[in-house]
């Protein structure tokens, strides 16, 4: 699939900041959007400070684009009402705006937290039922369901990337399984934008970690190359962490994590 113009929402966030430069280098035109102010990195990047509060707001930004990478939203545990508004309604606004304006492909930011209550010892594929580790994970279940609906009913090409722990390098024991390097993040997103034959796909975006929990999906055509194991000597407590009876979400899967953030 040929992609020349892409809209990147949430461009000032952690994932968006990691993607702007690699996307800009590959595209004729990158439109980076956020509620926070941005500075264009070159003539091939356009920046817009916009509050994407409704379908018409999104449509005015994405019309004429080949694809959208939608990262905007609340990135962690929060009250359910806030998550439904920012994450679920936000994704609906993007999908409906894409349908109305004729944008064919939408890449949605999903999360590994959608399956965080599976045991760490159990390999998990995107085909297994969700077991979210909190309300944030629940919001991503709904986002993926919306993506499937718009693919099945309206013919959009939708990729839901279950993004791992995006960090410059792994810094805690759980990252030995969940780390997503910046290079691999860019590789997964570019594959999600350009791989032909996509109708709907949910796939984990995680580096090639020796201890990873999640199965990689060949349908995207990208194989990650970085491995958190290269950093194991810098991470205290790694051996004990994986010897225990952990859930994949780690601390996120504990009851207190949701209780203290949501009420």
LUMFI-526706 format. One record per residue (C-alpha): x, y, z. Coordinates in steps of 0.25 Angstrom, whole numbers, padded with zeros to 4 digits, always signed. Each point is the difference from the previous one (the first is absolute). Layout:
<pts>
XYZ
...
</pts>
This chain:
<pts>
+0000+0000+0000
+0005+0014-0004
+0000+0010+0011
+0004+0014-0002
-0008+0009+0010
-0003-0005+0014
-0007+0007+0012
+0007-0003+0013
-0009+0003+0012
+0006+0001+0014
+0013+0005-0006
+0005+0006+0013
-0001-0013+0008
+0010-0010+0003
-0003-0009-0012
-0003+0012-0009
+0013+0006+0003
+0007-0012-0004
-0007-0002-0013
+0001+0014-0006
+0014+0000-0005
-0001-0014-0006
-0013+0002-0007
+0004+0014-0005
+0012-0006-0007
-0009-0010-0007
-0011+0008-0004
-0003+0012-0010
-0008+0006+0011
-0002-0002+0015
-0011+0007+0007
+0003+0000+0015
-0012+0004+0009
-0001+0002+0015
-0007+0009+0010
+0014+0004+0004
+0008+0010-0009
+0010-0007-0009
+0011+0005-0009
+0002-0005-0014
+0013-0008-0002
+0000+0004-0015
-0008+0004-0012
-0005-0014-0002
-0007+0001+0014
-0012+0008+0003
-0004+0002+0015
-0014+0003+0005
-0004+0004+0014
-0014-0005+0000
-0010-0006+0011
-0006-0012-0007
-0013+0001+0007
-0010-0005-0010
-0001-0007-0014
+0000+0013-0008
+0013+0005+0007
+0007-0013-0004
-0006+0000-0014
+0006+0014-0002
+0014-0005+0003
+0000-0013-0007
-0007+0003-0013
+0009-0003-0012
+0010-0009+0008
+0003-0014-0004
+0000-0006+0015
-0002+0004+0014
+0009-0004+0012
-0009+0003+0012
+0008+0001+0013
-0008+0010+0008
-0007-0004+0013
+0002-0002+0014
+0013-0010+0001
-0002-0006+0014
-0010-0004+0011
-0011+0011+0002
-0015+0001+0004
-0008-0008-0010
-0008+0012-0005
+0013+0007-0004
+0005-0012-0007
-0013-0002-0007
+0000+0015-0005
+0015+0001-0004
+0003-0014-0005
-0013-0006-0005
-0008+0012-0005
+0013+0005-0005
+0003-0012-0008
-0014+0000-0005
+0001+0015-0005
+0013-0004-0008
-0007-0013-0006
-0013+0007-0004
+0008+0012-0005
+0009-0009-0009
-0013-0007-0005
-0006+0014-0004
+0013+0005-0006
+0004-0012-0008
+0013-0003+0008
+0002-0015-0002
+0009-0004+0011
+0000+0003+0015
+0011-0005+0010
-0005+0000+0014
+0008+0000+0013
-0004-0012+0008
+0008-0005+0011
+0006-0012+0006
-0008+0003+0013
-0012-0006-0008
+0005-0014+0004
+0007+0004+0013
-0007-0010+0009
+0005-0012-0007
+0011-0008+0007
+0014+0004-0004
+0004-0015-0002
-0011+0000-0011
+0003+0004-0014
-0011+0009-0006
-0004+0003-0014
-0010+0011-0005
-0010-0011-0002
-0002-0003+0014
-0012+0007+0008
+0004+0013+0007
+0003-0001+0015
+0003+0015+0003
+0008+0004+0012
-0008+0012+0003
-0010+0010-0005
+0010+0006-0010
+0001-0014-0006
-0015-0001-0001
+0000+0013-0008
+0010-0006-0010
-0010-0013-0001
-0010+0010-0004
+0009+0007-0010
+0003-0013-0007
-0014-0003-0001
-0003+0013-0006
+0011-0003-0010
-0005-0013-0003
-0014+0006-0003
+0005+0010-0009
+0008-0010-0008
-0012-0010-0001
-0011+0010-0002
+0006+0011-0008
+0013-0006-0007
+0010+0008+0008
+0014-0006+0001
+0003+0000+0015
+0012-0004+0007
+0000-0001+0016
+0014+0000+0005
+0001-0005+0014
+0012+0009+0004
+0010-0006+0010
+0009+0008+0010
+0006+0011-0009
+0013+0004+0006
+0014+0004-0005
+0005-0012+0007
-0007-0010+0010
+0002+0005+0015
-0009-0010+0008
-0002-0015+0000
-0013+0000-0007
+0006+0007-0011
+0009-0012-0003
-0013-0006-0006
-0008+0012-0004
+0010+0010-0005
-0002+0007-0014
+0012+0007-0005
-0002+0013-0008
+0006-0006-0012
-0010-0012+0001
-0011+0010+0003
+0002+0007-0013
+0001-0013-0008
-0013-0005+0005
-0007+0013-0003
+0005+0001-0014
-0004-0015-0002
-0014+0003+0005
-0001+0012-0010
+0006-0007-0012
-0003-0015+0001
-0009-0004-0012
-0012-0009+0002
-0005+0006+0014
-0014+0000+0004
+0001-0001+0015
+0012-0004+0008
+0003+0000+0015
+0015-0002+0003
+0010+0001+0011
+0011+0010-0003
+0011-0005+0009
+0015-0001-0003
+0006-0014-0002
+0002-0002+0015
+0005-0014+0004
-0010+0000+0012
-0012+0007-0007
-0014-0004+0004
-0007+0002-0014
+0000-0007-0013
+0004+0008-0012
-0009+0001-0012
+0006-0002-0014
-0012+0007-0007
+0007+0013+0002
+0012-0004-0007
+0010+0006+0011
+0009-0008+0008
+0006+0008+0012
+0015-0001+0002
+0003+0006+0014
+0001-0009+0013
-0002+0005+0014
+0010-0012+0004
+0011+0009-0004
-0002+0009+0012
-0003-0011+0010
+0013+0003+0008
-0005+0014+0003
-0014-0004+0006
+0000-0004+0014
-0009-0011+0004
-0003-0006-0013
+0003-0015+0003
-0010+0001+0012
-0011+0007-0008
-0001-0011-0010
+0001-0011+0010
-0012+0005+0007
-0015-0003-0003
-0002+0013-0007
-0011+0006-0009
+0004+0006-0013
-0005+0014+0005
+0009-0001+0012
-0003+0012+0010
-0011+0005-0010
-0008-0013+0002
-0001+0002+0015
-0013+0005+0006
+0006+0012+0007
+0005+0005-0013
-0014+0002-0006
-0006+0004+0014
+0010+0011+0002
-0001+0006-0014
-0015-0001-0003
-0008+0004+0013
</pts>
